[in-house]
Each structure stands twice: as structure tokens, then as C-alpha cells.
Amino acid sequence: MEELTHIDELGRPRMVDVTEKSDTQREAVAKGMVRMKASTFGQLKKGKMPKGDVLTPAQLAGIMAAKQTPHIIPLCHPIPIGDIKVEFNLDERNSTVEIATTVKSTGKTGVEMEALTATAVAALTIYDMCKAVDPAMRIESIRLIRKSGGKSGVINLE
């Protein structure tokens, strides 16, 4: 049986020891989507939601979330983040907001959790700011798209 990386020999949780790993350039890209009614999408696109502009606070929330990942995900390493981009693609035909987050770092461990956390929190912020108008919105398909760095090299998942 393979050794569990986050459990010690007594069955207690532990952080993975990365002290011997080399620093490398790391990057992760995550995506997610918020689906809503066409009327809600129209209000969001025009910046006319009752709570005001939705995308700027969602972008800031995503950036802030990436930086706080080790505080909310147990056993996640605190890492120096060099760059975070949270971008939105508005798909009017499908009434969706696609969120794409890219996180970069130079360090001993990857930034996948930071990218996924930023994407999830940006989606949650969009939901929060629009829920009074459209409580049936759906957050969908939060996933890792790409990661690079470390011994695994580049992994493209889409």
C-alpha cells in the first residue's frame, strides 16, 4: 500500500515536508463558471445589479482568496505568490460568466490550490452579489486546467 502523504505513522494529520525540494517556477490555471438567467446576465453585464458592479469585487475576492489559501485549506503550505490573474469571459448566448484564474510562484510546491480557491471564491462572490435577483444561479465546473513546475513538468488537463 502506498504511503499516505498527509498522515503520519500514528495516523495523525501532517504537512508534507517540502524542505528538500528545489525551488522552481510554478503556475496553475483553474476555471469555473456561474450560470444565470438571461435577464440577470444582462443586468450584470451592464453593471446594473442592485449591489452594483459585480465583477470588480469578484476579481478582488478571488485574488484575496488565493493569498489566504493556507488559512482555509488544512495542510496547505503558505507560499510566496508572484502573480494572480482572475479574468472573466462573459458568454451572453449561454448567460454564463466563465472565471479563469492563473497563479504563479517560485517555490517548492505548486499553486493549484490557490488557483482553485481563487476561482471558487470569485464564483461565490458573483453568486452572492446576484442571488437576490436570481436565486437559481448555478456555480459549475470548477477545475484545474493546467499546471507546471516541479518534477511533474507541464500537465495540461484540457
ABEGO torsion letter per residue (X at the ends): XBBBAABBAAGBBBBBBAAABBBBBBBBBBBBBBBBBAAAAAAAAAGABAAEBAAAAAAAAAAAAAAAAAAABBGBBBBBBABBBBBBBBBAAAGBBBBBBBBBBBBABBAAAAAAAAAAAAAAAAAAAAAAABAABBBBGBBBABBBEEAAEBBBAX
